Amino acid sequence: MSFLSTETRRAAPRLTGRRARQGASVASAALLLSAALTGCAGSAKAGSDAIQASGSTTVAPVASDAAEALKAKGLNITVATQGGSAGGISQLGTGQIDIALSSKPLSDKDHKAYPDTDFVTTQIGADAVGVIITKEVVDGGVKGLTKAQVAGLFEGRITNWKEVGGPDLQVFVYDKEPGRGTREVLDKFIYGKGEPPAPPKSANYAVVGGNLETRNKLKSTRGSIAPLSTGFIEGHPDLVAVPLEGVAPTLANVASGTYPMTRPLYMITNGKPQGTVKQYIDHILSSEGQKLLPKHGYLTREQMGL
């Protein structure tokens, strides 16, 4: 179910579609999003001339498409996800990769952890994070959520959808694991600069990793809710990104900053991009490369006024 008007759908890609809580951690296996264009995908030894990129499962689809497009030009690029945005930043800081893919800004903690790394960020686009629920819950009466309701749901204080005007159905929360950019966006929306509480001790609460895993869990669990990039529910009408505080994640609302859960998408390097790394990033910034962002439900730099 989409909250975009027909006119908006024609004019723009559909976008409908937390900082770490203490004590919550789940080991997430690496999800390889593209095979190595030359050599072994994801291997740090794919070749001395190979470009290694890893991190956010949100940025990775664009990075993988661009890598495939540059294969004909002889570029050897691997794109993998290991630990989400935080994992990519850590790998860059320890010299394991050339480019960190991140859907969250660098923090003071990152700079302090890797003082010898000259982090340089290049924003390639932007994304809307949605509070995603199932169509069954929407059809049952939940047409939108307030900040207080979202907090109540994720903190385990609201346990049945009938408490927020929906069906008599238990709430099942799929939260993001520590270090995921999606989770930081949700925390900022709910708590601002404040610290989130510890996760609820409930059988109806679980922590998940990447976007694909999150989507699969939502689709297989009645009454579920999770934070997820809205681009990942395109073509999945059984999932809905509900309006927050009365504002839907339309293109116009995201671009203007009216929608409260918008985040930049970055490629981060150690120092200014050079050589084939620069060629790779420049391709994504080009008019041809920017066309990859709407394909995955994201906004281009131009749409964000960059």
PASEBA-1860 file (N, C-alpha, C; in nm, 3 decimals):
! residues 306
1> MSFLSTET> 0.083/-0.119/0.000/0.000/0.000/0.000/0.086/0.124/0.000 ~ 0.057/0.216/-0.087/0.137/0.337/-0.099/0.057/0.459/-0.059 ~ 0.126/0.554/0.005/0.061/0.678/0.043/0.090/0.788/-0.057 ~ 0.155/0.755/-0.167/0.183/0.851/-0.271/0.063/0.863/-0.363 ~ 0.036/0.984/-0.407/-0.070/1.002/-0.504/-0.026/0.945/-0.638 ~ -0.123/0.921/-0.729/-0.089/0.869/-0.861/0.004/0.964/-0.932 ~ -0.020/1.094/-0.918/0.065/1.193/-0.984/0.207/1.186/-0.932 ~ 0.220/1.171/-0.800/0.353/1.164/-0.743/0.425/1.039/-0.785
9> RRAAPRLT> 0.353/0.928/-0.795/0.417/0.805/-0.838/0.475/0.817/-0.977 ~ 0.404/0.889/-1.063/0.453/0.905/-1.200/0.574/0.995/-1.204 ~ 0.578/1.090/-1.113/0.683/1.191/-1.121/0.810/1.150/-1.049 ~ 0.804/1.050/-0.959/0.921/1.022/-0.878/0.925/0.876/-0.837 ~ 1.042/0.830/-0.796/1.052/0.695/-0.745/0.972/0.683/-0.617 ~ 0.908/0.569/-0.597/0.830/0.552/-0.476/0.923/0.532/-0.358 ~ 0.899/0.612/-0.254/0.984/0.603/-0.138/0.913/0.542/-0.018 ~ 0.780/0.514/-0.039/0.709/0.456/0.073/0.762/0.316/0.102
17> GRRARQGA> 0.754/0.294/0.102/0.836/0.176/0.137/0.849/0.215/0.263 ~ 1.842/0.224/1.496/1.821/0.315/1.614/1.948/0.320/1.667 ~ 2.084/0.477/1.724/2.203/0.450/1.795/2.185/0.323/1.869 ~ 2.293/0.254/1.901/2.279/0.120/1.958/2.219/0.125/2.096 ~ 2.119/0.038/2.121/2.066/0.025/2.257/2.163/-0.059/2.337 ~ 2.167/-0.034/2.467/2.260/-0.107/2.550/2.221/-0.252/2.557 ~ 2.322/-0.334/2.547/2.303/-0.476/2.570/2.251/-0.556/2.454 ~ 2.222/-0.489/2.339/2.166/-0.566/2.228/2.273/-0.588/2.124
25> SVASAALL> 2.297/-0.711/2.088/2.389/-0.739/1.979/2.356/-0.873/1.919 ~ 2.365/-0.878/1.789/2.342/-1.005/1.720/2.448/-1.017/1.613 ~ 2.517/-1.128/1.610/2.617/-1.148/1.506/2.547/-1.164/1.374 ~ 2.595/-1.087/1.276/2.532/-1.093/1.143/2.633/-1.145/1.042 ~ 2.597/-1.248/0.972/2.685/-1.301/0.868/2.694/-1.204/0.754 ~ 2.809/-1.200/0.688/2.828/-1.108/0.576/2.737/-1.148/0.462 ~ 2.672/-1.048/0.405/2.586/-1.072/0.288/2.659/-1.019/0.167 ~ 2.702/-1.107/0.079/2.775/-1.064/-0.040/2.677/-1.019/-0.144
33> LSAALTGC> 2.682/-0.891/-0.186/2.583/-0.835/-0.277/2.628/-0.837/-0.422 ~ 2.758/-0.852/-0.445/2.798/-0.870/-0.584/2.922/-0.956/-0.590 ~ 2.930/-1.036/-0.690/3.048/-1.120/-0.705/3.165/-1.035/-0.746 ~ 3.282/-1.081/-0.715/3.401/-1.008/-0.759/3.401/-1.003/-0.910 ~ 3.430/-0.887/-0.962/3.430/-0.873/-1.107/3.554/-0.940/-1.166 ~ 3.659/-0.950/-1.084/3.775/-1.030/-1.120/3.828/-1.090/-0.992 ~ 3.840/-1.220/-0.982/3.891/-1.280/-0.861/3.780/-1.315/-0.765 ~ 3.815/-1.338/-0.640/3.721/-1.388/-0.539/3.648/-1.276/-0.471
41> AGSAKAGS> 3.516/-1.277/-0.474/3.436/-1.170/-0.415/3.457/-1.164/-0.266 ~ 3.470/-1.040/-0.216/3.478/-1.018/-0.073/3.615/-1.048/-0.015 ~ 3.706/-1.102/-0.093/3.837/-1.136/-0.040/3.928/-1.015/-0.039 ~ 4.001/-0.998/0.070/4.093/-0.885/0.080/4.214/-0.906/-0.010 ~ 4.224/-1.026/-0.070/4.337/-1.057/-0.156/4.293/-1.076/-0.301 ~ 4.192/-1.000/-0.342/4.140/-1.018/-0.477/4.237/-0.968/-0.583 ~ 4.345/-0.902/-0.540/4.443/-0.853/-0.636/4.488/-0.715/-0.595 ~ 4.614/-0.682/-0.624/4.668/-0.555/-0.578/4.598/-0.436/-0.641
49> DAIQASGS> 4.537/-0.456/-0.759/4.470/-0.346/-0.826/4.319/-0.347/-0.801 ~ 4.273/-0.437/-0.714/4.129/-0.449/-0.689/4.082/-0.340/-0.593 ~ 3.960/-0.294/-0.615/3.896/-0.199/-0.525/3.804/-0.279/-0.433 ~ 3.820/-0.260/-0.304/3.738/-0.328/-0.206/3.642/-0.228/-0.141 ~ 3.512/-0.254/-0.149/3.412/-0.168/-0.086/3.322/-0.255/0.000 ~ 3.288/-0.206/0.120/3.205/-0.286/0.210/3.133/-0.195/0.309 ~ 3.020/-0.245/0.361/2.947/-0.169/0.462/2.797/-0.179/0.449 ~ 2.733/-0.066/0.437/2.588/-0.053/0.442/2.516/-0.137/0.337
57> TTVAPVAS> 2.414/-0.212/0.382/2.333/-0.287/0.288/2.238/-0.196/0.211 ~ 2.229/-0.071/0.251/2.148/0.026/0.176/2.227/0.081/0.058 ~ 2.351/0.116/0.081/2.435/0.172/-0.026/2.483/0.064/-0.123 ~ 2.499/-0.058/-0.073/2.559/-0.165/-0.153/2.492/-0.193/-0.287 ~ 2.358/-0.191/-0.300/2.300/-0.217/-0.431/2.345/-0.118/-0.538 ~ 2.355/0.009/-0.503/2.402/0.111/-0.597/2.549/0.087/-0.630 ~ 2.628/0.060/-0.526/2.771/0.035/-0.545/2.793/-0.087/-0.634 ~ 2.711/-0.191/-0.617/2.726/-0.312/-0.697/2.690/-0.288/-0.843
65> DAAEALKA> 2.582/-0.214/-0.866/2.542/-0.183/-1.003/2.650/-0.102/-1.074 ~ 2.707/-0.005/-1.005/2.813/0.077/-1.064/2.937/-0.007/-1.092 ~ 2.969/-0.099/-1.001/3.084/-0.187/-1.021/3.066/-0.273/-1.145 ~ 2.946/-0.324/-1.165/2.919/-0.406/-1.282/2.932/-0.325/-1.410 ~ 2.883/-0.199/-1.405/2.890/-0.112/-1.523/3.035/-0.081/-1.560 ~ 3.124/-0.078/-1.462/3.264/-0.043/-1.488/3.351/-0.165/-1.519 ~ 3.291/-0.281/-1.516/3.366/-0.402/-1.546/3.425/-0.397/-1.687 ~ 3.346/-0.344/-1.780/3.392/-0.336/-1.919/3.512/-0.244/-1.935
73> KGLNITVA> 3.530/-0.150/-1.839/3.642/-0.058/-1.844/3.764/-0.112/-1.770 ~ 3.754/-0.236/-1.726/3.869/-0.302/-1.665/3.883/-0.282/-1.516 ~ 3.786/-0.220/-1.453/3.796/-0.203/-1.309/3.757/-0.331/-1.236 ~ 3.838/-0.366/-1.139/3.819/-0.487/-1.059/3.764/-0.444/-0.924 ~ 3.634/-0.460/-0.902/3.568/-0.408/-0.782/3.489/-0.518/-0.713 ~ 3.505/-0.529/-0.584/3.420/-0.618/-0.506/3.337/-0.534/-0.410 ~ 3.212/-0.573/-0.394/3.122/-0.503/-0.303/3.061/-0.606/-0.210 ~ 3.079/-0.586/-0.081/3.024/-0.679/0.018/2.970/-0.600/0.135
81> TQGGSAGG> 2.895/-0.666/0.221/2.847/-0.601/0.343/2.895/-0.683/0.462 ~ 2.955/-0.617/0.555/3.007/-0.682/0.675/2.984/-0.589/0.793 ~ 2.878/-0.617/0.870/2.852/-0.534/0.987/2.787/-0.402/0.959 ~ 2.731/-0.385/0.840/2.662/-0.261/0.809/2.756/-0.142/0.802 ~ 2.700/-0.024/0.819/2.779/0.100/0.809/2.896/0.101/0.906 ~ 2.870/0.063/1.031/2.977/0.062/1.132/3.087/-0.036/1.093 ~ 3.048/-0.149/1.036/3.147/-0.247/0.992/3.235/-0.193/0.881 ~ 3.172/-0.124/0.785/3.249/-0.065/0.676/3.347/0.041/0.725
89> ISQLGTGQ> 3.301/0.126/0.815/3.388/0.230/0.870/3.505/0.168/0.946 ~ 3.477/0.062/1.021/3.582/-0.008/1.096/3.684/-0.070/1.001 ~ 3.636/-0.133/0.895/3.727/-0.196/0.799/3.814/-0.092/0.728 ~ 3.755/0.023/0.697/3.834/0.130/0.635/3.939/0.182/0.733 ~ 3.897/0.199/0.858/3.988/0.251/0.960/4.106/0.160/0.987 ~ 4.088/0.029/0.965/4.197/-0.066/0.987/4.268/-0.106/0.858 ~ 4.233/-0.038/0.749/4.304/-0.058/0.623/4.267/-0.183/0.546 ~ 4.153/-0.243/0.575/4.114/-0.366/0.507/4.047/-0.341/0.372
97> IDIALSSK> 3.987/-0.224/0.355/3.913/-0.192/0.232/3.950/-0.053/0.184 ~ 3.907/-0.023/0.062/3.934/0.108/0.003/3.819/0.206/0.025 ~ 3.697/0.154/0.030/3.578/0.240/0.041/3.482/0.181/0.143 ~ 3.439/0.264/0.238/3.335/0.225/0.332/3.202/0.276/0.279 ~ 3.104/0.188/0.274/2.969/0.226/0.234/2.892/0.256/0.361 ~ 2.834/0.375/0.370/2.769/0.412/0.496/2.639/0.488/0.474 ~ 2.540/0.453/0.553/2.413/0.526/0.552/2.397/0.604/0.681 ~ 2.509/0.638/0.744/2.507/0.725/0.861/2.633/0.812/0.857
105> PLSDKDHK> 2.626/0.933/0.913/2.743/1.019/0.916/2.851/0.962/1.009 ~ 2.974/1.002/0.984/3.082/0.966/1.075/3.059/1.033/1.210 ~ 3.099/0.967/1.316/3.082/1.021/1.451/3.218/1.055/1.512 ~ 3.215/1.128/1.622/3.339/1.157/1.695/3.405/1.027/1.740 ~ 3.321/0.929/1.771/3.372/0.799/1.815/3.454/0.733/1.705 ~ 3.408/0.747/1.580/3.482/0.690/1.468/3.619/0.755/1.454 ~ 3.622/0.887/1.461/3.749/0.960/1.446/3.846/0.925/1.560 ~ 3.794/0.909/1.681/3.879/0.876/1.796/3.930/0.733/1.786
113> AYPDTDFV> 3.847/0.644/1.731/3.886/0.504/1.720/3.998/0.484/1.617 ~ 3.998/0.569/1.512/4.095/0.554/1.403/4.161/0.689/1.375 ~ 4.242/0.738/1.468/4.301/0.872/1.456/4.395/0.888/1.337 ~ 4.446/0.778/1.285/4.540/0.788/1.172/4.470/0.780/1.037 ~ 4.337/0.767/1.038/4.262/0.758/0.913/4.204/0.894/0.878 ~ 4.230/0.939/0.757/4.178/1.068/0.709/4.045/1.042/0.638 ~ 3.939/1.028/0.716/3.808/0.997/0.658/3.759/1.111/0.568 ~ 3.730/1.078/0.444/3.674/1.174/0.349/3.541/1.117/0.299
121> TTQIGADA> 3.432/1.188/0.323/3.299/1.139/0.284/3.253/1.203/0.153 ~ 3.194/1.122/0.069/3.132/1.169/-0.055/2.986/1.125/-0.053 ~ 2.895/1.221/-0.050/2.753/1.185/-0.049/2.708/1.155/-0.191 ~ 2.654/1.036/-0.210/2.610/0.997/-0.345/2.460/1.013/-0.363 ~ 2.386/1.031/-0.254/2.241/1.045/-0.263/2.180/1.047/-0.125 ~ 2.053/1.013/-0.115/1.983/1.012/0.013/1.873/0.906/0.012 ~ 1.827/0.874/0.131/1.731/0.766/0.147/1.632/0.801/0.257 ~ 1.510/0.753/0.244/1.411/0.766/0.350/1.403/0.635/0.426
129> VGVIITKE> 1.408/0.643/0.558/1.388/0.527/0.643/1.242/0.526/0.686 ~ 1.177/0.415/0.668/1.037/0.406/0.706/1.016/0.322/0.830 ~ 0.908/0.352/0.900/0.859/0.259/1.002/0.764/0.168/0.927 ~ 0.807/0.047/0.902/0.735/-0.044/0.814/0.646/-0.139/0.894 ~ 0.520/-0.148/0.852/0.427/-0.243/0.912/0.360/-0.321/0.800 ~ 0.284/-0.422/0.837/0.220/-0.504/0.736/0.088/-0.443/0.690 ~ 0.050/-0.476/0.569/-0.074/-0.423/0.512/-0.194/-0.467/0.595 ~ -0.187/-0.585/0.654/-0.295/-0.633/0.740/-0.323/-0.535/0.853
137> VVDGGVKG> -0.217/-0.479/0.911/-0.232/-0.383/1.021/-0.287/-0.251/0.969 ~ -0.240/-0.209/0.851/-0.291/-0.086/0.790/-0.440/-0.100/0.758 ~ -0.474/-0.210/0.697/-0.615/-0.234/0.664/-0.701/-0.242/0.789 ~ -0.638/-0.278/0.901/-0.710/-0.288/1.027/-0.728/-0.155/1.098 ~ -0.674/-0.047/1.039/-0.699/0.085/1.096/-0.579/0.172/1.126 ~ -0.457/0.119/1.117/-0.339/0.202/1.147/-0.294/0.274/1.021 ~ -0.332/0.401/1.010/-0.300/0.479/0.890/-0.178/0.568/0.910 ~ -0.125/0.574/1.029/-0.008/0.655/1.059/0.027/0.640/1.206
145> LTKAQVAG> 0.146/0.686/1.245/0.191/0.674/1.383/0.255/0.805/1.429 ~ 0.239/0.836/1.556/0.305/0.951/1.615/0.441/0.906/1.670 ~ 0.525/1.003/1.704/0.655/0.971/1.763/0.636/0.893/1.893 ~ 0.539/0.934/1.976/0.514/0.866/2.103/0.469/0.721/2.080 ~ 0.389/0.700/1.978/0.344/0.564/1.948/0.459/0.477/1.898 ~ 0.544/0.533/1.814/0.660/0.458/1.765/0.750/0.418/1.882 ~ 0.774/0.513/1.974/0.854/0.483/2.092/0.790/0.372/2.174 ~ 0.659/0.379/2.193/0.589/0.278/2.271/0.597/0.140/2.208
153> LFEGRITN> 0.591/0.136/2.077/0.599/0.009/2.006/0.738/-0.053/2.018 ~ 0.843/0.025/1.993/0.978/-0.029/1.994/1.031/-0.053/2.135 ~ 0.973/0.015/2.235/1.013/-0.007/2.373/0.934/-0.119/2.439 ~ 0.836/-0.174/2.368/0.759/-0.285/2.421/0.647/-0.248/2.514 ~ 0.610/-0.120/2.519/0.500/-0.075/2.604/0.366/-0.090/2.533 ~ 0.367/-0.085/2.401/0.247/-0.111/2.321/0.263/-0.249/2.262 ~ 0.179/-0.342/2.303/0.197/-0.482/2.264/0.088/-0.536/2.173 ~ -0.018/-0.459/2.152/-0.126/-0.502/2.064/-0.164/-0.385/1.975
161> WKEVGGPD> -0.185/-0.413/1.847/-0.214/-0.306/1.752/-0.346/-0.234/1.781 ~ -0.435/-0.296/1.856/-0.561/-0.229/1.889/-0.537/-0.108/1.978 ~ -0.421/-0.100/2.046/-0.388/0.014/2.132/-0.360/0.140/2.051 ~ -0.335/0.125/1.922/-0.311/0.242/1.836/-0.412/0.246/1.721 ~ -0.529/0.190/1.746/-0.637/0.198/1.647/-0.638/0.089/1.543 ~ -0.561/-0.016/1.564/-0.553/-0.123/1.466/-0.627/-0.248/1.507 ~ -0.598/-0.359/1.442/-0.666/-0.486/1.472/-0.619/-0.547/1.603 ~ -0.697/-0.642/1.653/-0.660/-0.714/1.775/-0.554/-0.817/1.738
169> LQVFVYDK> -0.430/-0.771/1.733/-0.318/-0.851/1.684/-0.193/-0.813/1.760 ~ -0.118/-0.910/1.807/0.004/-0.882/1.882/0.108/-0.812/1.795 ~ 0.183/-0.722/1.857/0.292/-0.651/1.789/0.419/-0.736/1.801 ~ 0.490/-0.752/1.690/0.621/-0.816/1.693/0.722/-0.718/1.636 ~ 0.821/-0.681/1.717/0.921/-0.581/1.678/1.049/-0.647/1.627 ~ 1.088/-0.607/1.507/1.220/-0.643/1.455/1.305/-0.517/1.454 ~ 1.399/-0.510/1.546/1.484/-0.392/1.558/1.616/-0.418/1.487 ~ 1.688/-0.313/1.456/1.817/-0.326/1.388/1.929/-0.347/1.489
177> EPGRGTRE> 2.030/-0.422/1.448/2.143/-0.448/1.536/2.230/-0.323/1.550 ~ 2.312/-0.317/1.654/2.400/-0.202/1.676/2.488/-0.173/1.555 ~ 2.508/-0.045/1.527/2.595/-0.004/1.418/2.526/0.018/1.286 ~ 2.400/-0.020/1.276/2.327/0.000/1.152/2.278/0.144/1.141 ~ 2.299/0.204/1.024/2.256/0.342/1.002/2.107/0.358/1.018 ~ 2.031/0.255/0.976/1.885/0.261/0.987/1.842/0.281/1.131 ~ 1.907/0.211/1.221/1.871/0.219/1.363/1.903/0.357/1.421 ~ 2.015/0.416/1.379/2.051/0.547/1.428/1.950/0.653/1.385
185> VLDKFIYG> 1.898/0.638/1.264/1.796/0.732/1.216/1.670/0.721/1.301 ~ 1.629/0.599/1.332/1.510/0.579/1.415/1.531/0.637/1.554 ~ 1.649/0.612/1.614/1.678/0.665/1.748/1.675/0.818/1.750 ~ 1.731/0.877/1.645/1.733/1.023/1.639/1.592/1.079/1.631 ~ 1.505/1.012/1.554/1.366/1.056/1.542/1.295/1.048/1.676 ~ 1.313/0.937/1.748/1.240/0.917/1.873/1.302/0.994/1.989 ~ 1.435/0.989/2.002/1.500/1.040/2.123/1.585/1.165/2.103 ~ 1.600/1.209/1.979/1.687/1.325/1.955/1.830/1.290/1.993
193> KGEPPAPP> 1.890/1.368/2.079/2.026/1.341/2.125/2.029/1.259/2.252 ~ 1.911/1.222/2.301/1.904/1.142/2.422/1.940/0.997/2.400 ~ 1.971/0.927/2.509/2.007/0.787/2.501/1.881/0.700/2.500 ~ 1.871/0.606/2.409/1.757/0.515/2.408/1.763/0.419/2.526 ~ 1.649/0.370/2.570/1.650/0.275/2.680/1.698/0.138/2.635 ~ 1.720/0.050/2.731/1.758/-0.087/2.698/1.643/-0.153/2.624 ~ 1.672/-0.247/2.536/1.565/-0.314/2.460/1.473/-0.394/2.552 ~ 1.348/-0.409/2.512/1.254/-0.483/2.597/1.290/-0.631/2.605
201> KSANYAVV> 1.261/-0.691/2.719/1.281/-0.835/2.736/1.148/-0.901/2.704 ~ 1.132/-0.932/2.579/1.005/-0.985/2.531/1.028/-1.090/2.425 ~ 0.942/-1.189/2.423/0.949/-1.290/2.319/0.906/-1.233/2.184 ~ 0.845/-1.116/2.187/0.799/-1.051/2.064/0.893/-0.940/2.021 ~ 1.021/-0.954/2.054/1.124/-0.856/2.015/1.247/-0.932/1.969 ~ 1.298/-0.894/1.852/1.419/-0.958/1.800/1.502/-0.855/1.726 ~ 1.630/-0.880/1.718/1.723/-0.791/1.647/1.765/-0.856/1.517 ~ 1.762/-0.779/1.408/1.799/-0.830/1.278/1.913/-0.746/1.219
209> GGNLETRN> 1.968/-0.791/1.110/2.081/-0.723/1.049/2.047/-0.637/0.931 ~ 2.074/-0.688/0.811/2.060/-0.608/0.689/1.917/-0.590/0.642 ~ 1.904/-0.513/0.535/1.772/-0.479/0.482/1.695/-0.600/0.429 ~ 1.763/-0.687/0.359/1.695/-0.804/0.304/1.642/-0.895/0.414 ~ 1.723/-0.916/0.516/1.679/-0.997/0.630/1.559/-0.933/0.698 ~ 1.565/-0.802/0.715/1.455/-0.730/0.780/1.326/-0.746/0.701 ~ 1.336/-0.726/0.571/1.217/-0.739/0.487/1.158/-0.879/0.494 ~ 1.243/-0.980/0.489/1.194/-1.117/0.494/1.124/-1.147/0.627
217> KLKSTRGS> 1.178/-1.094/0.736/1.116/-1.115/0.867/0.980/-1.047/0.873 ~ 0.971/-0.926/0.820/0.843/-0.853/0.818/0.738/-0.931/0.740 ~ 0.777/-0.982/0.627/0.682/-1.051/0.540/0.635/-1.183/0.600 ~ 0.715/-1.243/0.686/0.681/-1.375/0.739/0.618/-1.371/0.878 ~ 0.601/-1.252/0.935/0.550/-1.240/1.072/0.429/-1.148/1.079 ~ 0.317/-1.200/1.118/0.197/-1.118/1.132/0.216/-1.014/1.243 ~ 0.166/-0.893/1.218/0.173/-0.788/1.318/0.310/-0.730/1.341 ~ 0.403/-0.755/1.249/0.541/-0.710/1.270/0.561/-0.563/1.232
225> IAPLSTGF> 0.668/-0.507/1.288/0.708/-0.368/1.263/0.860/-0.363/1.266 ~ 0.918/-0.279/1.180/1.064/-0.264/1.177/1.101/-0.136/1.107 ~ 1.219/-0.081/1.138/1.272/0.030/1.060/1.342/-0.027/0.938 ~ 1.317/0.032/0.822/1.374/-0.022/0.699/1.376/0.085/0.592 ~ 1.479/0.085/0.512/1.484/0.175/0.397/1.360/0.154/0.311 ~ 1.292/0.263/0.279/1.167/0.251/0.204/1.188/0.193/0.065 ~ 1.307/0.209/0.010/1.334/0.153/-0.121/1.324/0.002/-0.124 ~ 1.340/-0.062/-0.009/1.339/-0.207/-0.002/1.199/-0.268/0.005
233> IEGHPDLV> 1.095/-0.183/0.008/0.960/-0.241/0.004/0.893/-0.217/-0.131 ~ 0.969/-0.162/-0.225/0.916/-0.148/-0.361/0.882/-0.286/-0.417 ~ 0.763/-0.298/-0.473/0.721/-0.426/-0.528/0.672/-0.525/-0.424 ~ 0.654/-0.478/-0.301/0.606/-0.563/-0.192/0.483/-0.497/-0.130 ~ 0.368/-0.511/-0.193/0.248/-0.442/-0.147/0.198/-0.487/-0.011 ~ 0.251/-0.596/0.041/0.210/-0.642/0.174/0.282/-0.568/0.286 ~ 0.374/-0.476/0.249/0.446/-0.394/0.347/0.421/-0.246/0.319 ~ 0.409/-0.167/0.426/0.373/-0.026/0.412/0.461/0.061/0.503
241> AVPLEGVA> 0.509/0.171/0.447/0.578/0.273/0.526/0.473/0.375/0.569 ~ 0.436/0.375/0.695/0.327/0.461/0.741/0.375/0.605/0.761 ~ 0.286/0.703/0.744/0.322/0.842/0.775/0.362/0.856/0.922 ~ 0.458/0.941/0.949/0.502/0.969/1.085/0.466/1.113/1.121 ~ 0.396/1.130/1.229/0.347/1.262/1.268/0.269/1.326/1.152 ~ 0.197/1.243/1.076/0.114/1.292/0.967/0.187/1.318/0.838 ~ 0.317/1.288/0.830/0.396/1.315/0.710/0.440/1.185/0.646 ~ 0.401/1.164/0.521/0.437/1.043/0.447/0.573/1.061/0.380
249> PTLANVAS> 0.646/0.951/0.356/0.778/0.960/0.292/0.770/0.973/0.141 ~ 0.705/1.079/0.094/0.701/1.106/-0.050/0.831/1.173/-0.093 ~ 0.854/1.176/-0.222/0.974/1.240/-0.274/0.984/1.385/-0.228 ~ 0.874/1.459/-0.240/0.875/1.600/-0.203/0.904/1.618/-0.054 ~ 0.843/1.536/0.029/0.862/1.548/0.174/1.002/1.510/0.217 ~ 1.062/1.412/0.149/1.198/1.372/0.182/1.297/1.479/0.135 ~ 1.281/1.526/0.013/1.372/1.626/-0.043/1.368/1.757/0.036 ~ 1.250/1.793/0.084/1.236/1.919/0.159/1.278/1.906/0.304
257> GTYPMTRP> 1.296/1.782/0.351/1.331/1.761/0.490/1.210/1.756/0.582 ~ 1.090/1.763/0.525/0.969/1.758/0.606/0.951/1.621/0.669 ~ 0.978/1.517/0.592/0.971/1.382/0.646/1.087/1.365/0.745 ~ 1.059/1.317/0.867/1.160/1.321/0.973/1.271/1.217/0.968 ~ 1.258/1.112/0.887/1.361/1.008/0.889/1.429/0.995/0.753 ~ 1.508/1.095/0.720/1.585/1.098/0.597/1.733/1.089/0.632 ~ 1.810/1.017/0.550/1.953/1.004/0.579/2.035/1.013/0.451 ~ 2.157/1.065/0.461/2.247/1.069/0.345/2.310/0.933/0.322
265> LYMITNGK> 2.349/0.908/0.198/2.419/0.785/0.162/2.562/0.822/0.121 ~ 2.659/0.757/0.182/2.799/0.796/0.162/2.886/0.683/0.107 ~ 2.991/0.727/0.037/3.108/0.644/0.011/3.222/0.716/0.081 ~ 3.293/0.645/0.169/3.397/0.707/0.252/3.532/0.648/0.218 ~ 3.632/0.734/0.203/3.767/0.690/0.171/3.867/0.744/0.273 ~ 3.986/0.686/0.273/4.096/0.734/0.357/4.175/0.833/0.273 ~ 4.146/0.961/0.291/4.203/1.065/0.206/4.115/1.086/0.084 ~ 4.148/1.187/0.006/4.070/1.214/-0.114/4.081/1.099/-0.213
273> PQGTVKQY> 3.971/1.063/-0.278/3.975/0.952/-0.373/4.078/0.977/-0.484 ~ 4.152/0.874/-0.517/4.252/0.884/-0.623/4.246/0.761/-0.712 ~ 4.300/0.774/-0.832/4.313/0.661/-0.923/4.181/0.595/-0.956 ~ 4.182/0.462/-0.954/4.061/0.389/-0.991/3.950/0.405/-0.888 ~ 3.985/0.432/-0.764/3.883/0.459/-0.662/3.808/0.587/-0.698 ~ 3.882/0.687/-0.742/3.819/0.812/-0.785/3.734/0.789/-0.909 ~ 3.783/0.709/-1.000/3.707/0.678/-1.121/3.574/0.612/-1.086 ~ 3.579/0.522/-0.991/3.459/0.451/-0.946/3.358/0.547/-0.882
281> IDHILSSE> 3.404/0.629/-0.790/3.314/0.724/-0.722/3.264/0.829/-0.820 ~ 3.351/0.876/-0.907/3.309/0.976/-1.007/3.199/0.920/-1.097 ~ 3.207/0.793/-1.126/3.102/0.731/-1.209/2.967/0.738/-1.139 ~ 2.965/0.709/-1.009/2.840/0.714/-0.934/2.787/0.856/-0.924 ~ 2.876/0.954/-0.923/2.834/1.095/-0.917/2.793/1.150/-1.054 ~ 2.826/1.078/-1.159/2.792/1.125/-1.294/2.644/1.109/-1.321 ~ 2.598/1.170/-1.429/2.456/1.161/-1.464/2.414/1.017/-1.486 ~ 2.503/0.937/-1.546/2.472/0.796/-1.567/2.463/0.721/-1.436
289> GQKLLPKH> 2.559/0.745/-1.348/2.560/0.676/-1.220/2.446/0.716/-1.129 ~ 2.407/0.843/-1.136/2.298/0.890/-1.050/2.164/0.825/-1.086 ~ 2.154/0.774/-1.207/2.031/0.706/-1.247/2.010/0.577/-1.169 ~ 2.116/0.527/-1.107/2.106/0.404/-1.030/2.029/0.424/-0.900 ~ 2.029/0.547/-0.846/1.966/0.570/-0.717/1.814/0.556/-0.721 ~ 1.744/0.623/-0.814/1.598/0.601/-0.822/1.560/0.457/-0.847 ~ 1.646/0.385/-0.917/1.621/0.243/-0.944/1.602/0.165/-0.814 ~ 1.670/0.208/-0.709/1.661/0.139/-0.581/1.575/0.217/-0.480
297> GYLTREQM> 1.501/0.318/-0.527/1.412/0.392/-0.440/1.478/0.505/-0.363 ~ 1.598/0.547/-0.405/1.670/0.653/-0.335/1.662/0.785/-0.412 ~ 1.704/0.893/-0.347/1.704/1.024/-0.410/1.843/1.056/-0.462 ~ 1.848/1.125/-0.576/1.975/1.166/-0.633/2.026/1.291/-0.562 ~ 2.151/1.325/-0.590/2.208/1.449/-0.535/2.130/1.570/-0.584 ~ 2.092/1.568/-0.708/2.015/1.681/-0.762/1.882/1.696/-0.691 ~ 1.814/1.586/-0.665/1.687/1.593/-0.596/1.701/1.646/-0.455 ~ 1.817/1.624/-0.394/1.844/1.675/-0.259/1.902/1.815/-0.260
305> GL> 1.919/1.873/-0.380/1.972/2.008/-0.391/2.121/2.016/-0.367 ~ 2.194/1.909/-0.398/2.340/1.908/-0.377/2.413/1.943/-0.506
END
